[in-house]
Amino acid sequence: MMEADDDELLLTDAEQPAAPPNGGLNELLNVGQDADMQGQVEEFLAAPQAEYNEEEEERKYYRRKRLGVIKNVLAASFGAMIVYSVYIGLLQMQLILHYDMTYREVKYSNLGLEDIDRKMLMGINVTPIIGLLYTPILIRFLGTKWMMFLASGIYALFVSTNYWERYYTLVPSAVAIGVAIVPFWASLGNYITRMAQQYYEYVNYRDEHVQEQRKLPKGVCHSYIIIFHSIFNIIFHLSFVFAEFPMVFVLNRYLQEDDHILSQVTTCGANISGVIPGFNTTVLKNLPSSMLLIKVESVLMGFAFLAMIIFLLLCSAAYRPTEEIDLRSIGWGNIFQLPFKHLRDYRLRLLFPFFVYSGFEVLFAITGFSLSYGVCALGLKKLWLLVLVYGLSCSIFSSLSLCLLRLPRWVCLVGGAAVHGVLLVVLMAFSLKPNESSYQGPLLVISVLWGLGTALNKTGVNTLVGMLYAEEKERLDVVYTIYHWWQAIAIFIVYLWSNLPMRAKLSILLATLLLACYCYWVMERRLARKEPYRLPRIPRPRHKVKGYRYLEEDNSDESDSENSEEEDKDEEHMGHLADEMGAEEREEGGEEVGLLGSDSPRARRRVVGGQRPRGENASVKEGEGEERQEG
């Protein structure tokens, strides 16, 4: 029985299958599903990489960058145009209203608006003289974009003070404008030139010197400087056109007839002294209502705020954040000294007369010629026409500076000087009779030709300064500060000569123009002979913070300007720190620095792959070890 039971048990075990058929099928199915799912995941992850084109993506990236630069140039141009349209239009309307004796007596009784206007003009014209002392510090502390924004806010403040015309509102705001004039214009010139440099970098992003952020080769971005400054002047000079809108649409219908205004004027033009001797003190036949003036000022205030918004939102920064840190980290004392040290450059010294004449001729066009010739002969109601024609002429003929793309750079300056020289001689002999409408044609022709000379002069000077210092982006703010400071000196001189005879004013203009042409010829001759000029060495940036970006081997933040024991100890300490760091930490630190400093997808991938681009800090370290003399 026991054997039978064992046999049955053995048979039962033998007949029993080794594995359940359903379980095996399920296991095979699961293996197949896992393989399919893994293949789908790999296909999903690999599909986008197969469609990615590195060259195409990089080309699109730099195309967006170039469009951004063009947007910056247009935004800065329109912002400056709006600011000066509001400023000139409001100042013109304000001075005409305050000149009228009836307006002063009825509106403000014994407030003394005439005396307030004199002090206000003094604040606007005299305060810029000290602009050389603080302009580079303001620009480097605030940044170029924020300096433009702050200056436009000061112009908006001037507009707002006209709601409540008092000594303690008008005069301080006028002084604030005088303080902001030089920084505003220096920032604009610096900004437009920087945009030209950036556009060149984004067009030639494949070049080695651009990828390594080294100093640009000489002359490579001159064509972009010419184009961008031409665009800026074409747009900006329209401010003279829009500034006359308050005069045309509001004030003209309240003005007296020309027979009354010019009743005591005996002669005009070259024979007079002062502005318009004998001009009637009552120019308004009835007074505009206070509510109308408030509406006009509110519209102007709205446009002033629009200009601020344009600078704030549409203008990008002129420099990278690390570049702005380096620009201001050389020390405030060094920044203060830079404009004075740059006066040793013979190129700037020989351009001083042109800088001064550039300020003379614009103010003479909108004050001397428009009033002593135009208003005196045609009447106050035609003032808007003369200024509007002058502004349109400046805007249209500013496009002629594009000829510098094919012609030598002296063509603009010499052409504008030739036009103005002929006009100055004509104006010296041009005496007119008051209130003679027959002079309208010749005066409009002179306005057009003077606008032609202004366009060639302004675009020529701005372009020339940009071309001379195109590769020195750390000096642009200082150079444009010197340029516009000399223009401020010219504004002050024009303010002082207001009571001189007209022929004396014209003689000063002509003598300055001839001196400017001679000095410019000397400068070009010395440059053609490759005479070296002195450029002061810009000290190294000095940083107290020692973070990971200061542990790089090529670091512009290390200063070798003073070989002190403290610096040697710091460098030795930094070297020990770098040696003690692990390989992984150094690799991660380099990757972070490269990613922060790179501008394109290719550059970032190159850093990840182990190639660290040399930053601009390295080029600064190589290029500024000693004071340069270039030929």
C-alpha positions, 0 to 999 in steps of 0.5 A: 500500500505504501508503494502504491501511494508513492507511485500515485504521488509520483505520477501526480507530481509528474503529470503536474505542469511546471508553470501555469500557462496563463502566468507565462503569457502574462509575463511575456506580455508585460515584457513586450509592453515595457519594451514598447513604452521605453521605445516610445519614450526614447522616440519622444525625447529624441524627436525634438533634438532631431529637429533642432538646428543650432545655426538657425537658432543662433541666427534667429537669436542675433536677429532679435538682438539687432531688432532690439538695437534698432528699437532702442535707437528709435525709442531714444530718438523719439523720446528726446524729440518729445522732451524738447518739443514740450520744453521749447513749446512751453518756454516759448509760450510762457515767455510771450505771455510773461512779456505782455504787460497787461497779462502780468498786471491782470493775472499776477499784479505785483508778482514780478514775472518779468524778473522771475523770467530773467532769473529763470533764463539765468538758471537754464543758461548759467548752471550748465557751466559746472556740468563738467564736474558732475556729469561723468559721475552721474552717468556712471552711477545711474547708468546711461539709460537711467540718466536719460530717464531722470533728465526727462523727468526733470523736464516734466517737472519744469512743465508741472511748475507752470500750473503754479507760476511763482518764484519758488516753483519756476526758478528751481525747476529752471535751475534743475533743467540747467543741471540736467542739460549736459548729462542728458545730451552726453547720455544720448550721444553715448547711447546712440554710439553704443547702439552702433557698437552693439549692432556691429557685434550682433551682425558679426557674432561669428568673429573671434574678437566678438565672441571673446569680447575683445576690443573692436578693430579700428573703424569696423563700426563707423558705418553704423555710427553714421546711420544711427546718428543720422536717424537720431538727428532726423527724428530729433529735429522734428522737435522744432516743428512740434514745438510750434503747435501751442503757438499755432493752435492756441496763442496766435489768435490772442496776438495783436496785429503787427501794426500795433506790435511793431509800431515803434520799431524803426529798423531790423536786421544787421543795424539793430542792437539787442533783440528788437528795440522798440518792440511793444510791451503789449502783444496780446489783444485779449488774455487767454483764460486760465482754464485754456492754459491749464488744458494746454499745459496738461497736454504738454505734461502728458507728452512729457510723461510719455517721453519718460515711459519711452525711456523707461520701457523701450530703451534697453541698457547701453552696457552689460551689468558687469560692464556698468559695475566696472565703469563705476568701480574705478573710484569716484575720484578717478571718474571726476578727473577723467574729463580733465585728463582727456583734455590732453588729447589733441583731437578734442582740443582742436575740436573745441571751436566746433563744439562752441560753434555748434552751440552758437548757431542753433541758439542764433537760429531760434533767437537771433535770426528768428526774432531780430530778422523774422519777427521784426520784419514779418510780425510775431504771428509769423514766428511759428512759420520761421521756426517750423521751416527751420526744423523741417529743413534740419530734419530733412537734410540730416539724411545727407550725412548718410553720404559719409558712407561713401565720402570722407568724414570732413564733408559734413563739417566743411559743407555745413561751415561753407553754407553758414559762412556764406549766410553770415556774410549775407546777414551782415549786409541784410538790413530790413524795414519793419512790418514788410511782408515782401521779405517773407520769401528771402527769410524763409530761404535763409531759414531753409539754408540755415537748417541745411548748415545745422543738419550738416554741422550737428550730424557731422560733429556727433558722427565725428566724435563717435568715429574717433572714439568708436573703439573706446566704449569706456570713454564715450561718456567722458568724451560726449560730456566734454563735447556738450559742456563746450556747447553749454559754454556757448549757451552761456555766451549767447545769454551774455551777448543778448544786448550786443549789436547784431553785426558784433554777434555775427562777427563772433559767429563768423570768427568762431566758424573760421577758427573751427575750420582751421583747427579741424584741418590741423587735426585731420592733418596731424591724424594723417601724419599719424602723430600720436595722441595721449589717452589717459589710462583708465584705472582698473576696477577695484571691488571689495566683494570677493565672490566666485566671479572674482576667482577667474584667472582673467579678471579685470576687477583685480587692480595693478594700478598700485603695487601695494603690499595689501594687493599682493597679500590679496592676490596671494590669498586668492591664489591659495583659495583657488588651489584649495578648491576641488576640481568639481567646484572649479568646474561648476564655478567656471560654468556659472561664470560662462553662462552669466557672461555669454550672450548666445545659445552657442556661447552657453553650450561652448562653456558647458562643453569646457571652453570658457570664453575670455570676458571683456574684463580680460581684454580690459586687463590686457589693453590698459596695463599702461598709458596708451599713445596711438598713432 
